[in-house]
């Protein structure tokens, strides 16, 4: 995808090489999925939390899904012609990143894993347009309530 590190293994290596108490992880599980592993979603989520939970400081709430027939690089129209591509990026190839509750991320497992060690973690909702804010908020509120977060 479009990240500094792109796998659990690369993240572990980075934390080993930059052993500093000021370094933390912004949990972004949607970007861990590619065409070869999206069908092992629960296994990947468990691997991420089992391996990196102690480093998590903040998290994203967005979703991931297969892109279907559109294998092009996907960008959102944020009404800013000068915006960097990194600010509009929504997926490439087999994968699309979209608003929470509109893809296949197992939010029940994702939030159950957070509830174990990070019940009050700040979450940033992203990859949605303004019209989708009420639906996305209701989705996240329902999931947080269901999992005691």
N, C-alpha and C positions, 0 to 999 in steps of 0.2 A: 504494500500500500504506500502511503505517503508519510512515513514516520521515521524518526531517528533510529529506533529499534523496531524490529518487525516480528519478533517471536519471543516466547518465554525464555528460550536458551540465550538469545542475545541480551535480554534484560538482565538475566542472572549474571552473565559475563560483565555487563556494564557496572552492576552493583559491586562485583568483585574488584574490578579495576579502579573504580572511583569509590573507595570505601570512606564515605564522609557522612556524618550524622545529618547534614543539611540536604542530602539527596533523598528524595522520596518519589513515589510512583503515583502518577495520575492514571488510575485504572481505566482502561479503554478496551474492554474485551472484544467489542465488535471488530476492531482492527486485527485481532488475532486469527480471524477466520478467512480462509481462502477456499478455493474450489476443492482442494484435496482434504480439507478437514472440517468443513461446515457440517457434514453429516455426523460428526463426533462432537457435537456442541457440548454436551454435558461433561464428557471426558476432558475437553479443553478447558472448560470453566473450572473443573476440579483441579486440573494441573496448574492453572494460573493462580488460584487461591492457595493451593497446597505449597506452591513454590514461592510466591511473592507476597503473601498476605501481610507479613511484618513490614513491608515497605510501602504499603498503600496509604496515601494521605488524603486523597480526593478522588472522585470518580465521575465518569461520564455516564449519562443515560441517553443512549441512542440505540438503534436497532441495526440488524444486518439481515440480508436475504440474498438469495441467488438473483442475478440480474436478468435471467431469461434470455431472450434473443439479443438484447442490446449489450454488446461486449465493449462498447466504446468507453472512454473516460467520461464520467458523469460529473456535472457541476450544477449547483443551484444558482438560480438568478437572484442575487441579493440586491439588485438595483444599484449596483456600484460598478461602473465600467472599469474602474481602476483597481478593483479589489484583486489581491493576489490569488492565484489559482489555489493555494493552500487554504484560503478562507472559504472557498466555494466548493471544494472537493467533496464528492459524494460517492465515489466508488470507481472501480475500473475492472474490466474483464468480467469474470463470473460473479463478482460481488458488488452489491449496492449497500450503502450506509444511509439509513433514513431515520425518521422520527420514532421514538419509543412506542412500542405497541403495534407497529406496522410491518414488522418483519418476523424473523424466526428466532431471535434471541430468547432463550429460556429465562425470562425475567423472574419466574418463581425461584429457580435454582440460584440465579445471580444474586437475588436479594437475601435468600436463605444463607448463602455463604457470607455475605456482608454482615448479617445479623449476628453471626458467631463471634466476630472479633471487632467489627466496626459498626455498631448499631446507630451511631449518630454521624456517619460520614457525610460530608457535603457532596452533593451531586449536581452536576451541570447538565441540564437537558439541552441537547443540540440536534441539529439536522432536521429542523422543522421550520415551516413558515408561520407568519403571524396568525393566519386563520386557523392553524392547527393547535395553537396554544391551549385552548380550553379542553380539547379532546386529550391531548398529551398530558396535561395537568391532571385530569380526571383519571387517566390510566395509571400514572405514577402514584397519585394519592391512594388509589385503590390497592395497588401492589404494596405500597409502604404500610398501609393499615393491615393488610392481610398478613404481613410478615413482622408486625410489631416494631416497625422502624419509624 
